[in-house]
């Protein structure tokens, strides 16, 4: 059982690590795009609705793909003021609960966003602004993908917590 949980966690974490590192280039693209947009706007009075919308779309991708990577790296927010004083058994319970809740919330978002994306695709949703980005369903399609990655990372976290359960009195909790 331990080998299976380790294998699952390692594979998921490898995927999330790859996705997170690839997503870091999206941040670089956002910075470059904003710099170009600002330069063109203030030096040549040239602006583009398409380019401004692209900034927001890339930001959505950065957030949706980055949240699972942040969880992998432990960059998520936890109230260590209380957690630090918990017993190993209580920490174990909190970690199990947080991993399970992460998975449940991610699955709920996947379910809800699927119909949202399908509706956008079926009506051929586009930007309401002239010169905006067409095919808005593509950026909306990133929502379930981002939450699938989060659910997978939640599963990897759950596997890691189970593998590292504390011992109390010579027995595993």
C-alpha positions in Angstrom: 0.0 0.0 0.0 2.8 2.4 0.9 4.5 1.8 -2.5 1.3 2.5 -4.3 0.7 5.8 -2.4 4.3 6.8 -3.0 4.0 6.1 -6.7 0.7 8.0 -7.0 2.2 11.0 -5.1 5.4 11.0 -7.1 3.7 10.9 -10.5 1.2 13.6 -9.6 3.8 15.8 -8.1 6.0 15.4 -11.2 3.1 16.5 -13.4 2.3 19.5 -11.1 6.0 20.5 -10.9 6.3 20.4 -14.7 3.1 22.4 -15.2 4.1 24.9 -12.5 7.5 25.5 -14.1 6.0 25.8 -17.6 3.4 28.3 -16.1 6.2 30.5 -14.8 6.8 31.5 -18.5 3.3 32.8 -18.6 4.3 35.3 -15.9 7.2 36.4 -18.1 4.8 36.8 -21.0 2.4 38.9 -18.9 5.2 41.2 -17.9 6.5 41.5 -21.4 3.0 42.2 -22.8 2.2 44.8 -20.2 5.5 46.5 -20.8 4.8 46.6 -24.6 1.2 47.8 -24.0 2.3 50.6 -21.7 5.2 51.7 -24.0 2.9 51.8 -27.0 0.1 53.6 -25.2 2.3 56.4 -23.7 4.9 56.9 -26.5 2.8 56.4 -29.6 -0.8 56.7 -28.3 -1.5 53.2 -29.6 -3.8 50.8 -27.7 -5.3 47.5 -28.4 -8.3 45.9 -26.8 -7.1 42.5 -27.9 -3.7 43.0 -26.1 -5.4 44.3 -22.9 -7.7 41.3 -22.9 -4.8 39.0 -23.5 -3.2 40.3 -20.3 -6.3 39.2 -18.3 -6.5 35.8 -20.1 -2.8 35.1 -19.3 -3.4 36.1 -15.7 -6.2 33.7 -15.5 -4.0 30.9 -16.8 -1.2 31.9 -14.4 -3.6 31.7 -11.4 -5.4 28.5 -12.4 -2.3 26.6 -13.2 -0.2 28.1 -10.4 -2.5 27.3 -7.5 -1.7 23.5 -7.6 2.0 24.4 -8.0 1.8 26.7 -4.9 0.2 23.8 -2.9 2.9 21.5 -4.0 5.6 23.9 -2.9 3.8 24.6 0.4 3.3 28.3 -0.5 -0.4 28.0 0.5 -1.6 30.0 3.5 -2.0 28.1 6.8 -2.5 29.5 10.2 0.7 28.3 11.8 -0.1 30.3 14.9 -2.4 27.5 16.0 -1.1 24.6 13.9 2.4 24.9 15.3 1.1 24.1 18.8 -0.9 21.1 17.8 0.1 17.6 18.8 1.3 15.3 15.9 -2.1 13.5 16.1 -4.0 16.8 15.7 -1.7 18.0 12.9 -2.4 14.7 11.1 -6.1 15.2 11.4 -5.9 18.8 10.2 -3.7 17.7 7.2 -6.1 14.9 6.3 -9.1 17.2 6.6 -7.5 20.0 4.5 -6.4 17.5 1.8 -9.9 16.0 1.6 -11.6 19.5 1.5 -9.2 20.6 -1.2 -10.2 17.6 -3.3 -13.9 18.2 -2.6 -13.8 21.9 -3.5 -11.8 21.3 -6.6 -14.2 18.6 -7.8 -17.1 20.9 -7.1 -15.5 23.6 -9.3 -14.8 21.1 -12.0 -18.4 20.0 -12.1 -19.8 23.6 -12.0 -17.3 25.0 -14.5 -17.9 22.2 -17.1 -21.4 23.5 -17.9 -20.2 27.1 -17.9 -17.5 26.3 -20.5 -19.9 24.2 -22.6 -22.5 27.0 -22.6 -19.8 29.5 -23.7 -18.6 27.1 -26.4 -22.1 26.4 -27.7 -23.0 30.0 -28.2 -19.6 30.9 -29.6 -19.0 33.5 -26.9 -16.6 36.3 -27.9 -15.4 39.5 -26.4 -18.2 42.1 -26.1 -15.7 44.8 -27.1 -14.8 45.5 -30.7 -11.4 44.2 -31.4 -11.4 41.9 -28.4 -10.4 38.3 -28.3 -12.7 35.8 -30.0 -13.3 32.3 -28.6 -13.7 33.3 -25.0 -14.6 29.6 -24.2 -10.9 28.8 -24.5 -10.0 30.9 -21.4 -13.0 29.6 -19.6 -11.9 26.1 -20.5 -8.8 26.7 -18.3 -11.1 26.7 -15.2 -11.8 23.0 -15.1 -8.2 22.2 -16.2 -6.8 24.3 -13.3 -9.1 22.6 -10.8 -8.3 19.2 -12.1 -4.7 19.9 -11.4 -5.6 21.2 -7.9 -7.7 18.0 -7.2 -4.7 15.9 -8.3 -2.4 17.8 -6.0 -4.9 17.4 -3.2 -4.8 13.7 -3.8 -1.0 13.7 -3.8 -1.1 15.7 -0.5 -3.5 13.1 1.0 -1.2 10.3 0.0 1.8 12.1 1.6 -0.1 12.7 4.8 -1.2 9.1 5.0 2.4 8.0 4.3 3.8 10.2 7.0 1.2 9.6 9.7 2.7 10.0 13.2 3.2 7.3 15.7 1.7 7.6 19.2 2.6 5.1 21.8 4.3 2.9 19.2 1.3 2.7 17.0 0.3 4.7 13.9 -2.5 7.1 14.5 
